[in-house]
């Protein structure tokens, strides 16, 4: 009887004899299936059978896609006598050749034996065995995929890293295929893949393999610089340390003498109050740890050492306030009420058009005002005219309405032991005399390095850039060295210009780095990679609209799309946005660690600028455990267009930093205004002019001659900058920096013409507390021309190009307008030459109202002076020994 078996449709049944014959002639087939991870495994395998393979639909699809050869080779490896386990990647994903490594046998499987069979062993000409070549991997180092077609293989690195053409086009647009084949981005230390952006791994590998790199392709000292900046305790030798310590002693000692004299005067006053000699006084130590900040409860200035404190309520006052109380003119308390309210009137008002003429009618509040706390709140009037000193000079604690208790006396206290400041000054004077350290003012009287023997500018000097056209002035040209050409002796050249309060421009600083991309999408990828666990928290960022000075949330991807392509509001006016504190400056090093290392690498004159090891940066002298001011680095990312719009320009308004700063332009993106919106922009500019005539100047038509340029979009800029330079490919931002000696005239001009300016919600400025520190003015080209006509002053005006590092001295008011979308990275530092300006600005802040944005003493300049001079004295003592 013939026994039927299960059969495939369309085939005749086989008899038992026929089936038996087939089994004798053919080996058994193992059952193979693909698990959830896309890994082929065997289920039932007979001991002495020759395996075959049943391909599933996924593998068949790969065959149809033209990858037969690679998959067949993989199948041959799988179908050997010991059934190597092969990983074909996740289901539906391309084959990943990086998974060719063998894996350990699973429990219950037979142990592995040699795989050298006749199938995977070839014979050479001498009939010797040689192993068959493994298939060449085409996995891209950047994206970790192998299904994007052709790849470019590096010939330098040991791993022969590969980069696919789409990744080269997207992430390395400035590199050719030939350059990558010769030395890939990893070898050049500018790879911006996810793993390399974490920095530590790539730098270590590069340090090991650097000797094998072509010096023509990669600067020999770049990696050493990065590793030194990251790990080394010092970048300077003993000779440099001794020389810089002398410079610190020379510049800081005069200021510390003044500080010490103020303490001695207060000590003498205390001796008179107690009726004993000053030498007999033992002051109480108030006990302040290094991680605390103590501020004056009256003027908000930082307290370093001597001060007065109430033993009952701990109300502290600084020595400056003590002197002013005794003189009867205490500042910062008895001011008039400051009521400045800027009410939003909608988008139509921003463009000076009636609601009926607007496309969208009246709109409500567009966002939170940028200066909300300082500009819209009412200052609390706290009269201090009744707070007076006693006849003997002692001071009572202020009444409760001023924050005190009104009962006890303010007692003289200190934070240090054994008259620390006086002893330090005495020791510093002895060393200065022994080393014959001359006064800084005498050394500055020598001839300027960029002038000839007749004290005229040497026009043959290629390191100068014209920035002003003042008559009878030798400071119209700014020192502008090229980063790659800076030599050791140029530091003294830098110092002479810097001590004169002049800005300095260092060009091409990006050439001194590894070439890491500062593209917005690269920075966003690095930031997102670090914060992927909290990804949802970082999709929206705060952006400031330059038209109404208000901030609001925006998706980070939308912002960066507008950065490169431009944006327009609903009235077809260019929408100029800038990010507010992204990423937060206190997290820049953590979240953009690779970019932070790159930034520190290309910083010029690191003696001044390095935030951890700059010997001439006073901010580095604070103890490690102390609270430090936020000096950066911080990024400034904003849109920009070449044309000066008049309203909503991408500007940083006129202000003055309490410390020195260096600002580097790391990326630009040119954005052209669409031709189809030009007629609408010209129409809106007419509305703007009409509104200004009515609200700012009345009906007199005073702007007829001043605003002729408003009819077009031509940029009218002061000084000798031609328009083709404004549109140059590498020009990114227009800077105006005023001289310190011109500040009084500048303030007078702003006080006289403040009603001609607009601020939040495009509302006219109603009141000025301080023309510079309020940060509410931007001088357009028309106002700069009027300033020169009426007061005879003009700023240094120049274009910051890609790779330019602009040094801004403390005390120099400045403003910036972006000509393109820009990414700038800025770092504050404190140089010994400008300590006097830092002190002057700190004293200016004391007189501001309590609710002013610049009121707080964030720098603590006297604390920096104290620690810096102590460190210099210690280094000089060791050097002398």
C-alpha positions in Angstrom: 0.0 0.0 0.0 1.4 3.3 -1.0 1.5 5.9 1.9 0.8 9.5 0.8 2.7 12.4 2.4 2.2 16.1 2.7 3.0 17.7 -0.6 3.3 21.1 -2.2 0.3 22.1 -4.4 0.7 21.2 -8.0 3.1 18.3 -7.5 2.1 14.5 -7.7 2.4 12.6 -4.4 5.5 10.5 -3.9 5.6 7.0 -2.7 7.4 5.9 0.5 10.0 4.2 -1.6 10.7 7.3 -3.6 11.0 9.4 -0.5 13.4 7.0 1.0 15.6 7.1 -2.1 15.6 10.9 -2.0 16.7 10.9 1.7 19.6 8.6 0.9 20.8 10.8 -2.0 20.5 14.2 -0.4 21.6 15.6 2.9 19.1 16.8 5.4 18.3 20.6 5.6 18.5 22.3 8.9 15.6 24.5 9.9 16.7 28.1 9.8 14.7 31.1 10.9 15.3 34.7 11.7 14.7 35.9 15.2 13.4 39.3 16.3 16.9 40.9 16.1 17.3 39.8 12.5 19.9 37.1 13.4 19.9 33.8 11.5 19.9 30.7 13.8 19.7 27.0 13.4 17.0 24.9 15.2 17.6 21.2 14.4 20.8 20.0 12.9 21.8 16.5 12.2 25.3 15.5 13.1 26.7 14.3 9.8 24.5 16.3 7.3 25.5 18.9 4.8 23.5 22.0 5.5 21.6 24.1 3.0 19.8 27.4 3.5 16.3 28.6 3.0 16.3 32.4 2.3 13.5 34.5 3.7 11.9 37.4 2.0 14.3 39.9 3.5 17.4 38.2 2.2 15.7 37.7 -1.2 15.0 41.5 -1.3 18.7 42.2 -0.7 19.6 39.9 -3.5 17.3 41.8 -5.8 18.9 45.0 -4.7 22.2 44.0 -6.2 24.1 42.8 -3.2 24.4 39.2 -4.2 28.1 38.8 -3.9 28.4 40.1 -0.3 25.4 38.1 0.9 26.6 34.9 -0.8 29.9 35.3 0.9 28.2 35.7 4.2 26.1 32.6 3.5 29.1 30.6 2.7 30.6 31.5 6.1 27.3 30.5 7.7 27.0 27.2 5.9 30.3 25.7 7.0 30.5 22.5 9.1 30.3 24.4 12.4 27.6 27.0 11.4 29.1 30.3 12.3 26.6 32.7 13.7 26.3 35.7 11.5 24.6 39.0 12.3 22.8 40.5 9.3 21.6 43.6 11.2 18.1 44.5 12.4 15.2 43.3 10.3 14.7 45.5 7.3 18.1 47.3 7.9 21.1 46.9 5.6 23.8 44.4 6.3 26.4 45.7 8.7 29.9 44.4 8.0 31.1 45.5 11.4 29.4 42.5 12.9 31.8 40.0 11.3 33.4 39.2 14.6 32.8 35.7 15.8 30.6 35.2 18.8 30.8 32.7 21.6 28.8 29.5 21.1 25.5 29.4 22.9 24.6 26.9 25.5 23.6 23.6 24.0 25.5 24.1 20.8 28.5 22.0 19.8 31.9 23.6 20.4 33.6 25.4 17.5 36.3 23.8 15.5 38.5 24.9 12.7 36.6 26.4 9.8 39.4 25.7 7.2 37.6 23.6 4.7 38.0 23.3 1.0 35.4 26.0 0.5 37.2 28.8 2.4 40.8 27.9 1.5 42.5 28.9 -1.7 45.7 27.7 -3.4 48.5 29.9 -4.5 50.9 29.3 -7.4 53.0 27.0 -5.2 49.9 25.0 -4.2 50.1 26.5 -0.7 47.0 27.2 1.3 46.0 30.8 1.7 42.9 32.2 3.4 40.1 33.6 1.3 39.8 37.4 1.6 37.0 38.7 3.7 34.5 41.1 2.0 35.6 44.8 2.2 33.6 46.8 4.7 31.8 49.9 3.3 30.5 51.2 6.6 30.7 54.9 7.0 32.5 56.2 10.1 30.2 59.3 10.2 26.7 57.6 10.0 27.7 54.0 10.8 25.7 52.7 7.8 26.7 50.8 4.7 23.8 51.3 2.4 24.5 54.8 1.1 26.6 53.8 -1.9 30.2 54.7 -2.6 32.6 55.5 0.2 36.0 57.3 0.4 38.6 55.3 2.2 41.3 57.1 4.2 44.9 56.0 3.5 46.4 57.5 6.7 44.7 56.1 9.8 45.3 52.5 10.9 41.6 51.7 10.8 41.2 53.0 7.2 38.1 54.8 8.1 35.5 55.4 5.4 33.1 58.3 4.7 30.2 57.9 2.4 29.5 60.6 -0.2 26.2 61.9 1.4 28.0 62.5 4.7 30.9 64.2 3.0 28.5 66.5 1.2 26.4 67.2 4.3 29.0 67.4 7.1 32.2 68.3 5.3 31.3 70.5 2.3 34.6 72.2 2.2 36.6 69.0 1.8 37.1 67.2 -1.5 37.1 63.4 -1.9 40.9 63.5 -2.6 41.6 65.4 0.7 39.6 62.9 2.6 41.3 59.9 0.9 44.6 61.5 1.8 43.7 62.3 5.4 40.2 61.8 6.7 38.4 64.2 9.2 39.3 61.9 12.0 43.0 62.2 11.2 42.6 66.0 10.9 40.9 66.1 14.4 37.8 67.8 13.0 35.5 64.8 12.8 32.0 65.8 13.9 30.4 62.4 14.2 28.5 61.6 17.5 31.3 59.7 19.1 34.1 62.1 18.2 32.1 65.1 19.4 32.6 63.6 22.9 36.2 64.6 22.4 38.2 62.4 24.9 38.4 59.3 22.7 39.5 61.0 19.5 42.1 63.1 21.1 43.8 60.1 22.8 43.8 58.2 19.6 45.1 61.1 17.7 47.9 61.6 20.2 49.0 58.0 19.6 48.8 58.1 15.9 49.9 61.7 15.2 53.4 60.7 14.3 52.1 58.8 11.3 50.2 61.8 10.0 51.5 64.0 7.1 52.6 67.3 8.6 51.5 69.1 5.5 48.0 68.0 6.1 47.9 68.5 9.8 49.9 71.0 11.9 52.3 69.0 14.1 51.5 70.9 17.3 47.7 71.0 17.1 47.0 67.8 19.0 49.7 68.6 21.6 48.0 72.0 22.1 44.6 70.3 22.6 46.0 67.8 25.0 48.0 70.4 26.9 45.0 72.7 27.2 43.0 69.8 28.5 45.4 68.2 31.0 48.4 70.3 31.7 48.7 72.4 34.8 50.7 75.2 33.1 51.3 76.4 29.6 54.3 78.6 30.5 57.8 78.0 31.7 59.5 79.5 34.7 61.0 82.4 32.8 57.6 83.4 31.4 56.0 83.0 34.8 58.6 85.3 36.4 58.2 87.9 33.7 54.4 87.9 33.8 54.5 88.1 37.6 56.6 91.2 37.4 54.0 92.7 35.0 51.3 91.9 37.5 53.2 93.5 40.3 53.8 96.6 38.2 50.1 97.1 37.3 48.3 95.9 40.4 50.4 97.4 43.2 49.2 101.0 42.7 45.5 99.9 42.9 46.1 97.8 46.0 47.9 100.8 47.7 44.7 102.8 47.2 42.6 99.9 48.6 44.9 99.6 51.6 44.8 103.3 52.3 41.0 103.2 52.4 41.2 100.4 55.0 43.8 102.4 57.0 41.6 105.5 57.0 38.7 103.5 58.4 40.9 101.9 61.0 42.0 105.4 62.1 38.4 106.4 62.3 37.6 103.4 64.5 40.6 104.3 66.7 39.1 107.8 67.2 35.7 106.3 68.0 37.2 104.0 70.6 39.7 106.5 72.0 42.7 104.3 71.5 45.6 104.0 69.0 45.1 102.2 65.7 47.8 99.6 66.7 45.8 98.6 69.7 42.6 97.7 67.8 41.8 94.1 67.4 39.0 93.7 64.8 36.4 91.0 64.9 36.7 88.4 62.2 33.3 88.1 60.5 34.1 84.6 59.3 33.5 84.3 55.5 34.4 81.0 53.8 35.9 81.1 50.3 32.7 79.7 48.7 30.6 82.7 50.0 29.9 86.1 48.5 29.3 89.0 50.9 27.6 92.1 49.5 26.9 95.5 50.9 23.3 95.6 51.9 23.0 99.2 50.8 24.8 99.4 47.4 25.2 95.7 46.4 29.0 96.0 46.0 31.1 93.0 46.9 32.9 93.1 50.3 36.4 91.7 50.4 37.9 92.6 53.8 37.1 95.6 56.0 33.4 96.5 56.4 30.9 97.4 59.1 28.3 95.1 60.4 25.5 95.3 62.9 25.9 92.6 65.6 22.1 92.3 66.1 20.8 91.9 62.5 24.0 91.4 60.5 23.3 94.4 58.2 26.6 94.9 56.3 27.9 98.1 54.7 31.0 98.6 52.7 33.6 101.3 53.4 32.5 103.5 50.4 29.0 103.7 51.9 30.5 104.5 55.3 32.3 107.5 53.8 29.2 108.7 51.9 27.1 108.4 55.0 29.5 110.6 56.9 29.7 113.1 54.0 25.9 113.1 53.8 25.5 112.0 50.1 24.8 108.3 50.2 24.2 107.0 46.6 21.9 104.4 45.2 19.0 104.8 47.6 17.5 108.2 47.5 16.7 108.2 43.8 13.4 109.2 42.2 11.0 106.5 41.4 11.8 104.8 38.1 8.6 104.0 36.3 9.2 102.8 32.7 6.4 100.9 31.1 6.3 99.7 27.5 2.9 98.5 26.5 2.5 96.3 23.4 0.2 97.7 20.7 0.4 94.8 18.3 2.2 94.0 15.1 0.5 96.8 13.2 2.0 99.4 15.5 5.5 98.0 15.1 5.3 98.9 11.5 3.6 102.3 11.9 0.4 101.3 10.1 -3.2 101.5 11.0 -5.0 98.4 12.1 -7.4 98.7 9.1 -4.4 98.8 6.7 -2.7 95.8 8.3 -3.2 92.4 6.8 -3.9 90.9 10.2 -5.3 93.7 12.3 -4.4 94.2 15.9 -2.4 91.6 17.7 -1.9 91.2 21.4 1.3 90.9 23.4 4.0 89.3 21.2 6.1 88.1 24.1 7.8 88.9 27.3 9.9 92.1 27.2 13.6 91.3 27.3 14.3 93.8 30.1 11.1 93.1 32.0 12.5 93.2 35.5 14.5 96.4 34.9 12.3 98.4 32.6 8.6 97.8 33.7 8.9 97.5 37.4 8.6 100.4 39.8 11.7 101.2 41.8 11.1 101.2 45.5 11.8 104.6 46.9 13.9 104.2 50.0 14.9 107.6 51.2 18.2 107.7 53.1 18.4 111.4 53.9 17.8 110.6 57.6 20.6 108.0 57.8 23.5 110.0 59.2 26.6 109.3 61.1 27.1 110.4 64.7 29.4 113.2 65.6 32.3 110.9 66.4 32.0 109.1 63.1 30.1 106.0 64.3 27.2 104.8 62.3 23.9 103.4 63.6 22.2 100.4 61.9 19.6 101.7 59.4 15.9 101.6 60.2 13.7 98.6 59.3 12.4 100.3 56.1 16.0 100.2 54.8 16.6 96.6 55.8 18.3 97.1 59.2 17.0 97.0 62.8 17.7 100.6 63.8 19.1 99.6 67.2 22.8 98.7 67.3 25.9 100.4 66.0 27.7 99.2 62.8 31.0 97.7 64.1 34.2 97.5 62.1 34.9 93.9 61.1 37.2 92.0 58.7 37.3 88.7 56.8 41.0 88.1 57.1 43.5 87.8 59.9 46.5 89.9 60.8 45.9 92.8 58.4 46.3 90.8 55.3 46.1 93.6 52.8 48.5 95.9 54.5 51.1 93.1 54.9 50.7 92.2 51.3 51.3 95.7 50.1 54.4 96.1 52.3 55.9 92.9 50.9 55.0 93.8 47.3 56.7 97.2 47.7 59.9 95.6 48.9 60.0 93.2 46.0 59.3 95.9 43.5 62.2 97.9 44.8 64.5 94.9 44.8 63.6 94.1 41.2 63.6 97.8 40.1 60.1 97.5 38.7 59.2 100.8 37.1 55.8 102.4 37.2 53.6 101.4 34.3 52.8 105.0 33.3 56.5 105.6 32.7 56.9 102.6 30.4 53.9 103.7 28.4 55.6 107.0 27.5 57.9 105.2 25.1 57.2 105.5 21.4 54.2 103.5 20.1 55.3 100.4 18.1 53.3 101.2 15.0 54.6 104.8 14.7 57.8 106.1 13.2 60.3 108.4 14.8 58.1 111.4 14.3 55.2 109.7 16.1 53.3 109.2 12.9 51.5 106.1 11.8 53.8 103.8 9.8 51.8 103.1 6.7 54.2 100.3 5.6 53.1 98.3 8.6 51.0 95.4 7.3 49.4 94.8 10.7 47.1 97.8 10.8 43.5 98.3 9.9 41.9 101.7 9.4 38.8 102.1 11.6 38.3 105.9 12.0 38.9 109.2 10.3 39.5 111.6 13.3 41.6 114.7 12.6 45.0 115.0 14.3 44.8 111.6 15.8 47.2 108.7 15.7 44.7 106.1 16.9 42.6 105.8 13.7 44.4 102.5 12.9 43.9 99.4 15.0 46.5 96.7 15.6 45.5 93.8 13.4 48.0 90.9 13.4 47.3 87.6 11.6 47.1 84.7 14.1 49.5 82.4 12.2 52.2 85.1 12.1 52.1 86.0 15.9 55.5 85.5 17.4 56.7 85.5 20.9 57.8 89.1 20.8 54.3 90.3 19.6 53.0 90.0 23.1 54.8 93.2 24.1 53.4 94.9 21.0 49.9 93.8 22.0 50.4 95.1 25.5 51.3 98.6 24.4 48.2 99.0 22.3 46.1 97.3 25.0 47.3 99.5 27.8 46.3 102.5 25.7 42.7 101.3 25.7 42.6 100.4 22.0 40.6 97.4 20.5 42.7 94.8 18.8 41.7 92.5 15.9 43.5 89.2 15.4 42.6 87.7 12.0 42.4 84.0 10.8 42.4 82.5 14.3 40.4 79.5 13.0 43.5 78.5 11.1 45.2 77.6 14.4 42.6 75.0 15.2 41.7 71.5 14.0 38.9 72.7 11.7 35.9 71.4 13.7 32.7 72.6 12.1 30.8 75.4 13.7 27.8 74.8 11.5 24.6 75.2 13.5 23.5 71.7 12.8 26.8 70.3 14.1 26.5 72.2 17.3 23.0 71.1 17.7 24.0 67.5 17.1 26.7 67.8 19.7 24.3 69.4 22.2 21.5 66.9 21.5 23.9 63.9 21.8 24.9 65.0 25.4 21.3 65.6 26.4 19.5 62.8 24.7 18.1 61.5 27.9 16.2 64.8 28.3 15.7 65.4 24.7 12.2 66.9 25.0 13.4 69.6 27.3 15.7 71.1 24.7 13.5 71.2 21.6 12.3 74.8 22.4 14.6 77.7 23.1 14.1 81.3 24.0 14.7 83.7 21.1 14.6 87.5 21.0 12.8 89.3 18.2 14.9 92.3 17.4 11.9 94.3 16.2 10.2 94.5 19.5 13.0 93.3 21.9 10.7 90.6 23.3 11.5 87.0 23.8 9.5 83.9 23.1 9.9 80.2 22.6 10.8 78.7 19.2 11.7 75.2 18.1 15.4 75.0 17.7 15.2 73.4 14.3 12.9 76.2 13.0 15.3 78.7 14.4 18.3 77.2 12.5 16.3 76.9 9.3 15.7 80.6 9.5 19.4 81.1 10.3 20.3 79.9 6.8 17.2 80.7 4.8 15.7 83.7 6.5 12.3 84.4 8.0 9.6 87.0 7.6 6.8 88.2 9.8 3.2 88.4 8.7 3.7 91.8 7.3 6.5 90.5 5.0 9.2 92.3 7.1 12.4 90.4 7.7 12.2 88.7 11.1 15.5 89.0 12.8 15.9 86.6 15.8 18.7 85.9 18.1 19.1 83.1 20.7 19.2 84.0 24.3 21.8 82.2 26.3 22.0 79.0 24.2 23.6 76.8 25.3 23.8 78.3 28.8 27.2 79.7 29.4 27.8 77.7 32.6 27.1 74.5 30.6 29.1 75.4 27.4 32.1 73.3 28.4 30.0 70.4 29.5 27.5 70.2 26.6 29.8 71.4 23.8 33.0 69.9 25.2 34.6 69.4 21.7 33.8 72.9 20.6 35.0 74.3 23.9 38.4 72.6 23.4 38.6 73.9 19.9 37.8 77.5 21.1 40.5 77.4 23.7 42.9 76.0 21.1 42.6 78.9 18.7 42.3 81.7 21.3 45.1 84.3 20.6 47.3 85.7 23.4 46.4 83.0 25.8 48.4 84.7 28.5 45.4 87.0 28.8 42.5 85.0 27.5 42.8 81.4 28.7 40.1 81.0 31.4 42.0 78.5 33.5 45.8 79.0 32.9 46.2 82.6 31.6 48.9 84.0 33.7 47.8 87.6 33.0 44.1 86.8 33.4 43.2 87.9 36.9 40.1 85.7 36.9 42.4 82.6 37.1 43.8 83.7 40.4 40.7 83.0 42.4 40.8 79.9 44.6 39.3 76.7 43.1 36.7 76.5 45.8 35.6 80.1 45.6 32.5 81.3 43.7 33.6 82.6 40.4 31.9 85.1 38.1 30.3 83.8 34.9 32.9 84.9 32.3 32.0 82.4 29.6 32.6 81.1 27.0 29.2 81.9 25.7 27.7 81.8 22.2 25.8 84.6 20.4 23.7 83.2 17.5 21.6 85.6 15.6 20.2 86.3 12.1 21.5 89.2 10.0 21.2 91.0 6.7 23.5 93.5 5.0 20.9 96.2 4.6 20.3 98.5 7.5 16.6 98.2 7.9 16.2 100.9 10.6 13.8 98.8 12.7 14.4 95.3 13.8 18.1 95.2 12.8 20.2 92.4 14.2 21.9 94.4 16.8 23.6 94.3 20.2 22.7 97.7 21.6 25.2 100.1 23.0 26.7 98.9 26.3 29.9 98.8 28.3 31.3 95.6 29.8 32.8 95.7 33.3 35.6 93.4 32.1 37.7 92.8 29.0 36.3 90.5 26.3 37.4 88.7 23.2 34.8 87.9 20.6 35.4 85.3 17.8 33.3 85.0 14.7 33.2 81.3 14.0 30.4 80.9 11.4 28.4 83.0 8.9 25.5 82.4 6.6 24.6 85.0 4.0 20.8 85.6 3.8 19.5 87.6 0.9 16.1 89.4 1.1 13.7 87.9 -1.4 13.1 90.2 -4.3 9.3 89.7 -4.1 9.1 91.3 -0.7 11.3 94.3 -1.5 8.3 96.5 -2.6 6.5 95.7 0.7 9.6 96.5 2.7 9.9 99.9 1.0 6.3 100.5 1.7 6.7 99.7 5.4 9.8 101.9 5.7 7.6 104.8 4.5 5.1 104.0 7.3 8.1 103.9 9.8 9.2 107.3 8.7 5.7 108.8 9.0 5.3 107.3 12.4 8.6 108.7 13.6 7.7 112.2 12.4 4.5 112.1 14.3 5.7 110.4 17.5 9.3 111.4 17.8 9.7 114.7 16.0 6.1 116.1 15.7 4.9 117.4 12.3 7.9 119.5 11.5 9.3 117.1 9.0 12.7 117.2 10.5 13.6 113.8 9.1 13.1 114.8 5.4 16.8 115.3 4.8 18.1 112.8 7.4 16.1 109.7 6.2 16.5 109.9 2.4 18.2 106.5 2.5 15.0 105.0 3.9 13.5 105.1 0.5 15.8 102.3 -0.6 17.6 99.5 1.0 21.1 100.8 0.6 23.3 100.7 3.6 24.7 104.0 4.7 27.6 103.4 7.1 30.0 105.8 8.7 33.8 105.9 7.9 35.5 104.6 4.9 33.8 101.2 4.5 32.6 100.8 1.0 29.4 98.9 0.3 31.2 96.0 -1.5 33.0 95.3 1.8 29.7 95.1 3.6 28.6 92.4 1.1 32.0 90.6 1.2 31.8 86.9 1.6 33.8 86.8 4.8 32.3 89.9 6.4 29.9 89.0 9.2 29.3 91.9 11.7 29.7 95.7 11.8 31.3 96.9 15.0 31.3 100.4 16.6 33.6 100.9 19.6 34.0 104.2 21.3 37.1 105.6 23.0 37.0 106.0 26.7 37.8 109.7 26.5 34.8 110.2 24.3 32.3 108.6 26.7 31.2 111.9 28.4 30.3 113.5 25.0 28.6 110.3 23.9 26.4 110.3 27.1 25.6 114.0 26.5 24.4 113.2 23.0 22.2 110.4 24.1 20.6 112.4 26.9 19.9 115.2 24.4 18.4 112.9 21.6 17.0 110.0 23.6 13.4 110.8 22.5 14.5 110.0 18.9 15.0 106.3 19.8 12.6 103.4 20.3 12.9 100.3 22.5 10.6 97.6 23.7 7.5 97.1 21.5 9.0 99.9 19.3 7.7 102.4 21.8 9.6 105.7 22.2 12.1 105.8 25.0 10.5 107.7 27.9 13.3 108.0 30.5 17.0 107.4 30.7 18.7 106.3 33.9 22.2 105.8 32.5 22.7 106.2 28.7 25.3 103.4 28.5 24.3 100.9 31.2 20.6 101.0 30.3 21.4 99.2 26.9 18.5 100.8 25.1 20.3 102.7 22.3 21.6 101.7 18.9 23.2 104.5 16.9 22.2 104.1 13.2 24.4 105.5 10.5 22.3 108.8 10.6 22.9 109.2 14.4 26.6 108.5 14.1 26.8 111.2 11.4 24.9 113.6 13.7 27.1 112.7 16.6 30.3 113.6 14.7 28.7 116.8 13.4 27.5 118.0 16.9 30.2 116.7 19.2 33.2 115.9 16.9 33.5 112.3 18.0 33.2 109.0 16.1 33.8 105.4 17.0 36.2 102.9 15.6 34.1 101.2 12.9 35.2 98.0 11.2 33.8 94.7 9.8 34.5 91.6 11.7 35.3 88.8 9.2 35.0 85.1 9.6 37.8 84.0 12.0 38.4 87.5 13.4 38.9 87.7 17.2 38.0 91.2 18.4 39.5 92.3 21.7 37.3 94.9 23.5 38.9 96.8 26.5 36.9 97.3 29.6 35.3 100.7 29.7 34.8 101.1 25.9 31.1 101.4 24.9 30.3 99.3 21.8 27.5 98.2 19.6 27.3 95.4 16.9 25.1 94.8 13.9 25.1 91.5 12.1 25.5 91.7 8.3 24.9 88.0 8.0 23.6 85.3 10.2 26.4 84.8 12.7 27.7 82.5 15.4 30.1 84.3 17.7 31.8 82.9 20.8 32.8 85.4 23.4 34.9 85.1 26.5 35.4 87.7 29.3 38.7 88.1 31.0 40.3 90.6 33.4 43.7 92.1 32.3 46.0 93.9 34.8 46.2 96.9 32.4 42.4 97.6 32.7 41.9 97.0 36.4 41.4 100.8 36.9 38.5 100.8 34.4 37.0 97.7 36.1 37.1 99.6 39.4 35.6 102.8 37.9 32.7 100.8 36.3 32.1 99.0 39.6 31.8 102.4 41.3 29.4 103.6 38.6 27.2 100.6 39.2 26.9 101.6 42.8 25.0 104.7 42.0 22.4 102.9 39.8 18.9 102.3 41.2 18.3 99.0 43.1 16.2 97.5 40.3 18.7 98.3 37.5 20.0 95.4 35.3 23.6 96.4 35.9 23.4 97.0 39.7 25.0 93.8 41.0 28.7 93.6 41.4 29.2 90.4 39.5 32.9 90.7 38.8 34.3 91.3 42.4 37.3 93.1 41.0 38.9 93.8 44.4 38.9 90.2 45.3 40.6 89.3 42.1 43.2 92.0 42.7 44.0 90.7 46.1 44.5 87.1 45.0 46.4 88.0 41.9 48.9 90.2 43.7 49.4 87.5 46.3 50.1 84.9 43.6 52.5 87.3 41.8 54.4 88.0 45.1 54.7 84.3 45.8 56.0 83.6 42.3 58.5 86.4 42.4 59.8 85.3 45.8 60.4 81.8 44.5 62.1 83.3 41.4 64.4 85.4 43.4 65.4 82.5 45.6 
